[in-house]
Amino acid sequence: MISKYLQGECLNCGIDMLVTCLIEEDIASDKLMKWKCYVKIVHGKTRASLDNKVLKLHYKETTMQVFLSCIKPTLQKFIVHNFVVRIQKEVYKICLDIFLPKTIMLVIDFVENYTFMNFNEEQKMHRHSFQLTISVHISYQWNLAY
């Protein structure tokens, strides 16, 4: 179970306590910074006539205050994700250390979905697209020949 501290539910710590430098807090500053993020955009309609939304990399040029207001809500998710990754890495190392003969260890990575479409066609939203799902599985087994 992930603690209230990692989930940002502690009143004494969390993203709201993130310290920024004076340049970042300067409201009068007209300096712009370039950054990019993924945004959902409408890409055609589904068979049920609903908006089909896809993620697209979007480039932005904003002030530091706008950037910080956009990044703070997603920063907490990253902290939790980073914590889980570290725990998984440690468990993986322990599993390799105690790996016994006549056992099999499976490592299953996250699934990636890809859609193959030619986006230069005029009727691109009305044609069939080919999709591919990649799921990575790695199996470890003792080599009894050695």
Secondary structure, DSSP 8 states (H G I E B T S, - for coil): ---TTTTT--SSSSGGG----HHHH-TT----EEEEEEEEEEEEE-TTS-EEEEEEEEEEEE-HHHHHHHHHHHHHHHHHHHHHHHHHHHHHHHHHHT--TT-EEEEEEEEEEEEE--TTSTTGGGS--EEEEEEEEEEEE--TT-
